[in-house]
Each structure stands twice: as structure tokens, then as C-alpha cells.
Amino acid sequence: MFACAMYGIHPEFLRSVQLEIQHQLRRLQHHPSIVVWSGNNENEVAISKNWYGTNKDLDVYVDMYRELYFNTVMSNVTHLDTSRPFLTSSPSNGNETWENPIDQNPDSEFRGDVHWYYLRPDCWNLTKVPIPRFASEYGYQSFPSFETISKVSSSQDWNFNSTFMMHRQHLAGGNDDISNQMSYHLGVPDKGSSVQVYQDVLYIAQVTQATCVKMETEHYRRWRSYLDPTGRGKTMGTIYWQLNDIWQGASWSSIEYGGRWKVLQYYVKTMYHPILVSPVVENGILSLYGLNDMVTSVKEKLEISFWSFSLGKRGSQEISFQVPALSSHKIWQGDLSKVLSGAGCQDVSDCVVSLQVIDRRNQVVSENIFFPGNPKDAKMQDPNIEWKFEEMERSRIRVTLKCDAVAAYVWLDTNVPGRFDDNAFVMKPQIEKKIIFEAWEDFSIKEFASSFTVRSYYDIYYK
């Protein structure tokens, strides 16, 4: 209801706020997913950091803030719902009071929650990312798919810098931020017809967004059980911005307007997997962290395999590891260059690393894929992906894929409304990958097959 703005305290307005609070609390308070109520988004930090030039009348704005969020919002929320805590703002240090409603640094890494955006610098560089107690807002932008955006545009709009694309970008410099992030590690597509380049840009922007959010999320998860020398850390949770969308345009969402999943929504399944091994490279040292969100400790096996884009599988090793309940734990480390050369990788960009957690029944619990170098520097081969379909019950189709070489960021698509159970994945040569597509409405397998497409990083940059 209240975000990124200063609000007045006219009595009629406050009565309206009171009625709205009462209505929304009664409507929403029974949802189990609600953990905490927050009075506003970023209005405390806006006053604290003088975002809107409030310092010249600071006492006035503090009094208005107190009247709205303490005397009106907080008093009504805490009266109607005694089962949940109430925070006057997010981010917040959690120690704000009626007497002192504005903290000097509501975005502190040492208490409460933080909001963090790191849009133009390289998102693979995690040295500037905070190590907070809780990261309640962070993210990166991307564009919706061509299937979604083409419904509200025409052919003259299908250019990265078109008037249409600029009009639908509401973040100043946002398209430049997206382009910069693409250029660091993946490259900005520029081959083929103008329409094909446009479609490729939309997709690579989504891969970039997904990679950035995934890396930042795993960064926070790795710090769950650790403190750095300054006392930062013990990061107990994350909320990325944002889930869904209100229109077809550039945004932070992981699900497009209309319900189609972006690459990020598929990556969410990995980055929040309750049992995961997460890699990080610092000063040339590769460290692997076991992440365990289960309420019991886990004792599993990790298979580390190295797959060359030019030569196929180069080597693998297995280690056993154990992680206590609800914690993170460093389980392995080694010199990255020595690890790669020992596995037979020609250079840092030649291989992709698979980190598979294997349980006692020899089943894959989770898999995390790690690119030690830039995909744009790899010498990729044509994966020659082949596929076949198998119709299943309940409006589902099984797609079985196979390839001849490592295929990065494989994307399956169809005009039939629905979603795949996995996408934007890495394929390994001669290993079948089975994907289930679930339609949202009745369809025929002929309709599905006629619009089904498969493309990978190789198709965008090498063909």
C-alpha cells in the first residue's frame, strides 16, 4: 500500500487508511505464507538517506511518518493480528520506536533486512554484495519472451533500442544495464536477421537475469552459518524481486504477464533446492559449500564431473560430505586452475562443472552447474540436439532429448500454453534428458510438435 514516497496525514486520508488496513488484514491474515507485516517499503530509508530532499523539513516528515505508520498502520495491524510481528518498514533494523522512528542506517548488514541492487557492475563479482542478516529485496531485469511481447507489438518494434522497448522500460538506463550484464560473460547477440537477433536478445537477457539472481541467492545461502571478521553474516533468508508481472515489458519478474516462466523461474528450483552444493571462486580458490535447509542433518555423496565443450567428459571424482540441519558448511576446496587442468580441461572456459548430490539409493538429489570461465570464450561444438515425443495422460508430453556435444542453456519452447518441468539447462553428450511438458488447456500432440523448438547457446552465437 505504501512504497517509495512521502504521504500526508490529512484526517480523511488516515480514516481511509484505517478502513483499508482492516479490510486487508481480515482478508489476508489466514494465509500461512505471511510471516511478518511491514508498514511500508523503503520509506524509512528514504527519509534516512534524504532520497526526496526531506532534510530541509526533517522534523515535519518524521512526525508525518510517525502518525501514519505507528499511530495508524501499526496500531490497527497489531490489534487485528496478534500472531505475527510487525515492522514499520522494509528495510528495517527492527529497533525503531515511536520516539525514534527513523534509524540512521535502516539498511545495516548487522541487523534486520537489506535491499540491494547491483545493476551495472558485473554480477558475477560478489565482492560488493552485502552479507546481511536477511536479504529481503534484490534482483535484475530482463525482457519477456518473444511469444509474450509480440502480442502487444508489431515488427517495427522488434529491436532492442526501438521506441516501443524504451517506452516499456521504466528504469532509467535499464536497457543499458541489461546489455552490459549480457556483454560481460555471454555476449550481446548480433547474428542473423533483425527479428532473430531481437528474439536472441530477449532470451540471453533472461539467461543473464537468472544467472545473476541465482549467484546472489547462493551467496546469501552460503553465509547462513558464518560470520566474517567484521561480524557480517548469519544470513537467514532471502526474497528476490520479483515473482510475477503486470504487463509485457522489461521488469524484474521471474514469471511473465500471462504466466509463462522465464529462465529465472526455472533456476529458482535449483537455487532454493533444500539440499544443494554451491560453488564460489575467491582469489583463484574454488570452494564448495553444502547447503541444507532440512530439519535433519544430511550425509550424502557429491559427484564432481568436468565436461569439455570440445572433448566431452574429461574426468570426475566423488566425495562424501555431511551438513548439519538448517545450515551451510564448506565441504571442499582446491586451486581452480589445478583442478581444471587435472581434470583435462584445456582452459578455464573449456569446461562446465556438474555438481550432483547423490543419495544412499544412488539417486540424484540435486544438480548445480558451474561455469568456471565465460561461456562467450568457450570453443563450443554443434551439439546436434535430437528429440522425440511421447504423449502421456492428463495433458502431458514427455520430451526425450539427446546431443553429441555439451549444450549450454538449452531452451525448449512451444506455442501451446503450459510449461516444462525444466528448461534453460545444460545437456551432456550421449546422456538422455527427459522433460515433461504440462499443458494448461486441451491440445493435440500435432499442435505441440508443429510449434516445438529447441535452441541452445551454440545456435545463437555460432550458427
N, C-alpha and C positions, 0 to 999 in steps of 0.2 A: 504493500500500500504506500509506503514512504521510502523513497530512494533518491539519492544524489540530488538533493535540492533542499532549500530552506522553506519552511512552511509557517504561515501565520497562525495566530491563536484567537481569531475572532470567535466569540461565544457560539455563534450559529455553526461555524465550522467545527468546533470542538464537540458540539452536540451530535453533528453528523458523524464524526469520527467514533464517538461512543456507540452509536447505533450500529455502525459498520463493524466495529470490534465485536460487539455482542452477537451479531448475525454470523460472522465468520467463525468465531470460536465455537458456537453451538453446532455449526455445520461441519467443522473440521476436526474438533478435538478428539474424536473417537478413532481417527486414523492411527494405526500403530507405528507408521513410518515417521511421525512427528516426534522428535526428541526434545526440541527446545524451541521456545518462541523468541523471536528477535523483533525489537520495536521498529527498526529501520535498517536500511542498507547504506552504509558509508556516510551517514550524515554527521556522526560524531567525528570521524576522521576528517571530514570536510571542514568542520569548524576548527579542529585542532591544527590542520595544515593550511588553513586560510585559502581553500580552493576557490571560494566565491567572493573574496575580498571582505570577509566578515570582521576582520580585525578592527576595522575603524569603528564599529559599533558592537564590540565583542560582548559586552555585558547584556545588551539587548537580545542578541541571538542566543546566548546561553540561557537567559530567562525564558525565551520562547521555546527553546529545546526542552528545558525542564518541565514547562507547563504541558507540552504536547506528549512527550514520551514517558515522563514519570507520573504526572498527575492525571493524565487521561488514558494513554495506551496501557501502561504498566498496571495501573490500579484496576482497570477493567479486566485485563487478561488474568492477573493473579487471583482476582475474585472468582472468575468463571472456571479456571482450571488450576487446581492446586497440585496436580500430579506432575507438572513439568517446570523446569527452571525458566526464568525469563531474563533475557539480556536486552539492555536498552538499544544496542546497536550491534552491527557486524561490519567490520572487525571491532573487537572489543577486548579489553583486558579482564573484563568480568568484575572489576572492583569499583566501577562507577557508582556514585551515590547521589542522593538528592542534593546534598550540599556541594558535591564535586562531580557534576555530571559529565564533564569533558576531561579525559585524560590527556596528558601531554603527548603520549605516543600510543594511540589505540592499536597500532599495527605492530606492537612489540613481538619479537620472536620468543620472548621468555615467558609469556603468559597469554592466555586467551587464544584468539584466532587471528589469522592474517589473510589479506587478499594480495595476490601477486600477479603481475603481468610483465612479461619479458619479451616483447613482441619483435623488436628489430634485431637485437643481437642473436647469435647462433644458439638455438635452444638445446643443442647437444652439449654445450658448455654449461655444466651445472654448478660452476664455482660461485656464480652470483645468485643462485636460487636460495631462498631462506631455508632455515632449519627450525621451523616453528613448533609450537605445541600442537597446533591444529591448522591445517590449510583449508579454509572454507570457501575460497574462490580463486581460481586460476584457469587459464585456458588460452587457446589460439583460434584464429579464424580460419575458415575455408569456405568454399562455394558449394552449393548443392550440385547434384548430378545433372547431366545434360537432359535426362529424361524429365526431371522436375522443373528445371529453369526454362526449358524450351516451350513449356505450356504457357508462359507469360511473356514470351519474347519472340522476335522474328529474326530472320537470317542476318539482317544488318546489325543486330545487337551482339552477334556471336563473335565477339572479340574481347580480349582481356581488358582493353582500355576503352571500350565503347562507352558512349554516354549512358546507355542502359546500365552497364556494370558499375559505373561510377555513381549513378543515381541510387542504386540499391546497396551501395557501400556507405554505411553511416558512421564509420570510424575514420577520422581524419588520417590520411596516409595509409589506410588499411590495406589497399591493394598492393602498395609498395612493400608493406610488411610481409604479406603473403609471398610476393615474388622474391624478396630477399631470403626468406626461410627456405624456399624451394631451391634457390641457387646454391646454398651452402653445401648440400650433400647429395641432392637428387638431380639438380639442373632444371631449368625452365624449358619445357618442350617447345620446339620450334621447327619440327619437320612435318611435311605433309601439307595437305590443303588447309586453308584457313579454318574451315569448320573442324577438321581433325585436330589441328593444333589447339583450338578452343576446348574441345572435349578432353584432350590430354591434359591441358592446364587445369581444368576442373578436377580431374582425378588426382593428379600429382599434388595439387593443393590439399586435397583430402588426406592423402598419404602423409604429407608433411604435418598437417594438423594432428593426425593420430599419433605419429611418432613423437612429436613434441609433448603432447599431453601424457602419453604413456611413459616417456622418460622422466618427466617431472613427478608423475604419480609414484613410480617405483622409487625415485629419490626419497620421497617422503616416507614410503613404507620401509625403506632400509633403515631410516633413522628412528624407527619405533622404539628400539631398545637401547639406544646410545645417546650420550651427550658429548658434544665437542668440548674442547678446553675452556670455552667461554660460558658453557652452560646451556647452549642451544641444543635442541633435540627432544627426544622422547615424544616424537610426533605421533599423536594418537588417532589421526583420521584426516580424511581429505574429502572435499566436494568439488568436482571440476565444474566449470561453467562452459556449456550449459547442455541440458538434455534435448529439448525439442525446440521447434521453430514456429514463428507466426507468419512467415511469408517466404517467398523464393528469392533469396538474396544472400550476400556474404554474411556470415554470422559465426558464432562460437559453438553452434549446436552439434550434437552427435547424431541426431535424427532429423531428417529434412521435413519441411512442410509437406504433409501428405503421408508421412510415416515411413518412407524409405530410409534404410540405415545407411549412414555414411561409414567410411572406413573406421572412424573413431569408435562408433558403437560396437563394431566387431572387435576392436582392440580392447575395449572395456572388459570383455570376457577374460582376456589374458591378464591385463594389468591389475585387476582386482581378484584374480583367482586366489582362493584361500590358502593354497599351498603352491608356492612358486619359487623358482631360483632366479634371482635378478642380478645382472652383471653391471659393473661400473669400472671405468678405467681412470685412474688417478696417477699422474706422473709416470706413465708407462706401465703401471701395475694393474693387472686385471684381477678384481676381487669379485667373488660370487657370494651372494647373501641368500640364505634360506629365509623365506617369509612364511609365517604360519599364523593364520587368523582362526585356526581351530581352537576349541577349548581344551584340547588334549595335545600333548606333545606328539611330534611325528618323527618317525625313523624310517627313512626312505633311501633309495638309490638314485644317484644322478648319473645320467649318461651324457657326456660332452662329446659331440661329434662335429667334425670340421668338413665342410662341403665347399669345394672349389668350383667357381663358376666355369672354369675352363677344363678341369680334370675330374670333376665328380668327387666322390667321397675320398678324403685324404687320411683320415685317422679318427680314432675315438678312444675315450677312456671312461672308466666308471669309478665313482667314489661313493661311499656310504656317508650319510650325514644325519644329524638329529637336530631338531629345533624345538625348544620348549613351547608350551602353549602360549598363544597370543603374544608372539614376539618375532623379532628378526635376529639373525645370527650369521656372522661371517663364517662360511664353511670351507672356503678355498681361496688361494690367491697365487699368482705367478706373474713373471715378467711377460707381458703380452707378446713382444717380438719373438722371444724364445719359444713361447707356447705355440705360436703360429708356424714358425719355421720348423719346430719339432714335429708338427702335425703334417708338414709337407705343403703348406700354403706358400705361394710364390712371393706374396707381399701382403700388406695389411688389408688391401681391398680385394684380394683374390678369393677369400673365403667368407662364408657365412657360418656362424656357430649355432648349433642347436643344443639347447639345454632342456633335456627331458627328465622329469621326475617319474621314477618307476616304482610302483608299489610292490608288496610282497607277492602278489599274484602275477607279477610281471606285466601289469597293465600301465599304460601311460596315464599319469595323473594330470600332468600339465606340461606344456612345452613353451619355452621362451626363445625367441630368435634374436640373435645379436649380430649386428654388422660392425666388425672392428674398424673398418675403413669406410670411405664414401662410396656408396653404390655407383655414383657417376664416374668413378675412377676404375671400376671393375671391368675386366675384359670378358663380357658375358657372351655366351653362345646361344644360338637359337634353341629354345627348349623344345620346340616342336610338340606342343601340348595336344594330346588327343583325348577325346571324351566319348562317353556313351551314357544313355539314359535308361532308367528303369522306373516304370510307373508303380507307385505304391498306393496304399489306401489312404483315406482321409486327405485328399487333395495334396498329396506329396509326391515328389520325384527324387530319386536318388541319382546323382551325377557322379560317375567314376572317371577320374582324370589320371593321366599318366604322361610323363615327359622324358626327354632324352638328356637334358642338362638342367642345372639348378635354375629355377624360375622364381624371380622376386616379385612380390606384390601382385600376385595373380588375382584378377578381378573377374568374377562371374556376374553376368547381367542378363536380364530378360525384361520384356515389356509386360509380362504377366505380373499383376500386383501380388507382392508377397516378399519373403526374404529367405536367404540361405542361412544355414546354421553356422557357416564360417565363410570368410571372404578376405581378400587382400592378404593372402597367406604366401608362404614360401613353399615351393614344391621341390622335392629331391628326386634326382633321376631314377627311373625304374621302380619307384615306390608309389603304389596306387594311393590316391587321395579320394575319399568318399565324402560327398557333400549332400545334405538333404535340403531340398527346396520345399517350403511350405507356402501354398497359395492362400490368399485372403478371400478368394471367391472361386466359383466353379470355372474350370478351364479344360482345355484338351491338351494332350501331350504334343500334338501337332502345332498348336498355337505356341506352346512353350519353346519347342525346338526351333521354330521358324524365326524367333527373335532372340534366341540364346546366343551370347557372345562370350568369348574368353580372351583376355589380353593380359599381358604382363609388362614389366619394366622394359624388357627387351623389345617388345613391339613398339613402344613409344619412342625409344632413343636409338634403336639400332636398325630398324627397318626403313 
